[in-house]
């Protein structure tokens, strides 16, 4: 019944647009002037052409109006790795599964339906080993190439397993956790603490609204040694909103 009602509504919209094309506006005004000044008469063939053009215009105009309406119903679900991430410190410990809690928030004006997300911790060597004093660091230890490798590794792991779905109302937020898929070895702890390796936290969330299905990606790296507090820095890439979510 809902589909039938939608079809009736669409047909009514097309007829209204079509009627406006044929009987009103610039076209009707121009034909009336031509008839008064040049005694121009609309032939049957021309009238059918006008009707046909009006029909196609009416379909487009109905689609345009609906498209404009649903675009106004787009909402934004954002992952925030930077706002006071919670974990157990020190983060880098031997035989320990590192984890980081973070927030997800609907910053839009509409509800986000069928929202689901996934996030992981990934380890990768930086462009250069980090200095002991980070104030001496003249450039970012991360790079677009590294971040792409990290994100692709995360996506490959993310394809496995069930992802619970939920609905986020405007202004509503929830929390989730990013884990490393294995326990840390002593060598990894040493490399992470002295800056020979970086721990990344990467994730994405997908949701549906009146304008379609969208995706938000996030990426950050954790500043070593992460002994007393967790400080994260944004990646160069994967900080983006995708109008149409990838499969």
N, C-alpha and C positions, 0 to 999 in steps of 0.2 A: 504493500500500500504506500509505503514511503517513496519508493521508486516511481510509482504512478503519479503521486503528487508532485514530485520533482519534474517529471516530464510535462505535466500540465502547466506548471509554473514557467518552464522554459518556453513552451509553445506560446503561452500568453505574452511573455516578454518579446519573442520574435514578432508576433502579430502587432504589438504596440510599436515596436521599432519600424516595422514595415509600413504601418499606417502613417507614421510620422514622415517617412521618406516619400511616400506617394502623394499625400495630401497636404503636406506642410513644408515649411522651411524654404531654403534658397531655390530648390528645383521648381516647386509650384509657383513661387514668385516670378522666376525667370520665364516659365511657360506662359504665365498670365501677361507679362509685359510683351512677349513676342506676339501673342495673339492680338493685343490691343494696338500695337504699333505697326507690325508687319502683316497682320492678318494670318499669322502662322497657325496651322491646324496640326494637331497631333494625330498621326496616322496609327492604324491598328498595329502595324509592325513596330513602330517606335514605342507605342504604349506597352507592348509586350516586353520590349527590351528594357524599358524603365522598370516594369514590374520585376523582371528577372534580376536586374542589378540591385533593386531595392531588397529583394529576398536575400541575396548574398550579403549585402550590407547589414541587414537586420540580424543575420546569424552572427556576423562578426561583432556587431555592436552589443548583442546580448552576452557573447563570450567576454568582451572587453569589460563590461560592467561587472560581471561576476568575478573576473580575474582581479580587477581593482579592489573589489570587496574582500576577497580572500587574502590578498597580499597585505591588507590592513590587519589581518588576524595572525600574522607571524609573531612568534615569541622567541625568546633567546634563553637557552639553558647553558650556563657557564660553569666550567670547572675552575676552581681556584686553588692551585697548589701553594700559593704564597701566603695566604692568610692563616698564620699561626698553625702550621701543620703539627699534629700530635703524634708522638711515638715514644718508645722506650729508649732512653739514652744511657750510655753511648750507643749510637746506632750501629756502628761497625764492631761486631763481636764474633769471635770464633764459635762455630756451631750454633749460630743464631739465625732465624728467619727474619730479616729486616722487614719492617712494615711502617707505613706512614698513613695517617688519617688526613682527609682533606674534605673540603666542602663543595657541594654542587647546588647552584641556585638558579631559579627561574627569574631572570631580570626583565622579562617581557610583561605585556598586559593581558596575555591570554594563557590558558592552561596548556601544558605540554603533556600530550597523551602518549602512552606506550613508550615512555622514556626508559632507556636502559643505558648502562655505561660499563666500562671496564678500564682498569688501570693497573700498571705493573711497575716494578722497579727493575731497571736494567743496568748492567755494568759494561763500561766501554773505556778504552784508553783515550785520554784527551789528545789534543793537538800537540801539547808539550806538557811535561810534568809541572805541576803547580809549585810555585815557590813557597817556602815556609811562611813568609810574610806576604799575604795576598795583596797588600798595598803596593808591592813591588811588581805586580803583574801588569804588563803593558797592553796585553790583548786578551781576548776571551779564549779560554782553553777549549771551548766547544766549537763546532763548525757545522755547516749545512750537511756536509757529507756524512759526518758521524751521526748527526741527529736523524738523518734519513735511514741509516743502518739500524739505529736503535729503534726507531718507530716501526720499521718493517719487521724486526725481530719480535717486537711486542704484538703487532697485528697477527703474526703467524701463531703465536701462543694464544692470542685472544679468540681465535676461531674455534678453540676447543672448549667445550663446557657450556652449561646452561647459564643464561643471564636473566635474572629476575627483572620484571618490568614494573613501572609505577607511573603515577600521574603527579605532576608538580603543578600546583596552582600558582598564579602570579605572586611573586615575592616569597614563595615558599622555598626552603632549602633543606637539604639532607646531607648526611655524611657517608663516606665510603672509605675503603682502605686499599692501598696499593701494596702488594707483597713482592718479594723476590721469590722466584720459583724454587730456590734451593737454599740450603744453609751456607753461610760464609765459611771459607777455609781460612786458615791462619795467613796464608800468602795473600789472599784477597783482602783481608783486614789490613795487612801492612801496606799494600798498594793503595788502598782507598784512603788510609790515614795520611800517607805521605804525598798523595796527589799524583801517583803514577796511574791511577784509575779513577774514573768518575762514576758516581751512581746517579742515574737518571730516573726521574719519575715521569711516566708518560701515560696518557689516557685519552679516551674519547667518550662522548655521550651522544646518543641519537634519540630523536623524539619527533612526534608528528603534531601538526596543528592545522589550522584552516588553510595554510598556504603550502602544505606538503610535508615531506620528511627531511629533516636537517641534521647536521652533525657539527659538533664543536670538538676541536682537538686542543690538547694542551701538552706542553713539554717543559721540563725544568731540570736542573741538576743541583745536587746537594753539595754545599760547600763543606769540605773537610776541615777539621777531623770529626765534626758532629758528635762531640763528646758531651757537651752540656746543653746545647740547644740546636735546633734544626734551622738552618738558613738555606733558602733555595734561590736560585737565579734562573730567570727565564731563558729558554733556548732562543736561538736566532729564528728558528722555524717552528712549524706546527703549533702556532698560536692563532688559529684561524677558525672562522665560521664558514661552513660549507652550505650553500643554499640548498643543494640537493645531496643528501647523504650517500656515501659510497656503500655498495653492498658488502 
